[in-house]
Amino acid sequence: MSSSPTDTRTDHNAETNRDQLNTDTMQWLSALIGLIGLYIVASPFIFEATEAAIWNDTLVGTGIFLLGGYNFYRMTKDRLASVGVASLAVLLGLWALVSPFVIEMGSTELATGTAVSGAIVAGLAAYNAYANNKADAPDRARTRA
């Protein structure tokens, strides 16, 4: 038996679908990154904190919130998330992970929360950058270009 042209088309469609991104999942992943940024902003006001920790967590958390929000917004408009923005969020997440070892935080709870939040942000943003870099543009985004 020989293979029919429809068999080839099915294989081609499977290959095409492999690089398409589930934009709904990635959109909510960006929203989660933004929400963790808000937690980082709020945490020095919840736990005992030094002035340096307040400034650090407020600035880093605000940056993470804005970067996650920007990629969330892009994906609501049927565009891929910005790999550069996600990469910057990775760097801010890594700083949040390391900052309790560099800056006196004021309490163990704040230091632990900041470090764990930073690790989660770095991991999620790195995945976001990787997946969006490897993905094809969504179908609706191609028609607008």
N, C-alpha and C positions, 0 to 999 in steps of 0.2 A: 504494500500500500504506500502510496505517495502522500506527502503532506499537501494539504490544500492551501490556497492563499489566505484563507481565514485563519488558519493556524499561525501563519506568520504575523498577521495583524494582531492577533491576541497576544503573541509574544512581545510585539512592539508596544502594545498598550501596557502590558505588565512592566516593561522597561521604563516607559514614560511615567507611570504612576509611582515608581520607586523613588523618584526625586521630588515628588510633590509633597508639600508640607501641610500638615493639619493645622491650619491657621487658627482655628478656635482654641486648640490646646496651647499653642504658642502665645496666643493673645492673653489667655488667662495666666500663663507662666509669667509674662511681663507684668501683669497686674499684681501677681503674688510678690514679685521683686519690689514693686512700688510699695506694697503694704508692709513688707519687712523694713523698707526704708523709713516708713512712718513710725514703726515700732522703735527703730534706732533713735529717731528724733525724740520720741516720748520717753524713752527709758531713763535718761538722766533726771527727769522730773518725777519719775516714779520711785526710783531708788536713790540712795545717798550718792552724791556725785561731787567731784571737785569742779572748779571753774573750767579747767582745761578739758575735762571730760564732757562738760556741758557743751562747750564750743565744738569740740571734736565730733561728738555724736550728732549735734544739730546740723553741722555743715555736711558731714558725710551722709547722714540719713536723708537730708534734703536732696543732696545730689543723686542718691540712689532712687529716691522717690520720683524725681523729675525724669531721670533716664528711663526707669521702668514705665512711667506714664507716657513718655514720648513713644516708646516702642509699642505700647498698648494702643495708642492713638493711630500710629501708622498701620497697624494690623486691622483696626476697625475700618480703615479706608482701603482694604484689600491690597495692601502693599506688604512686602516683606519687612521684618524688623531690621533696623540699621545694625550692621555688624560692628561698626565703630562705636556706636552708643552702647551696645551690649558689652563690648570689650572694655570700655571705660567703667561700666558698672562692675565688671570683674575686678578691675584694679581698686575701685572703692571698696568692694567687698573684701578683698585681700587686706587693705589697710584697716578695715574694721576688725578683721581677724587678728591682726598684729598689734593694733593700737593699745590694747590693755597691757601688753608687755612693755610698751614704750612710754605710755602716759599713765600717771597715777589716776585711777578711776574713782576712788573713794569708797567703793564697796565691791565685795566679791560677786554679788548678784549682777551688778551693772557690768563688771568685767566679763563675766561668763555670758551674759545675754548679748553683749556687743560682739564677742568673739564667735559665738555660735551663729548669730545673725549674719555676721560677715562671711562665715564659711558657707552658709546656705546661699546667700546672695552670689558669692563667687561661683559656686557650683551651678546654680540655675542660670546665671547670666552667661557662663561659659558654654553651657549646653545650648542656650538661645542663640549665641553667636555662631556656634558650630552648625547647628541645624539650619539656620537662615543662610549661612554661607554656602551650604551644599544644596539648598533647595532651588527649584525652578520658581519663577514668579507665578503667583496664582493666576488662573485663567482670566478672571475678570480684570486683573491688573494689566495683562498683556493687551487686552482689547482697548484700554484707555490710552496706552502709550502711543 
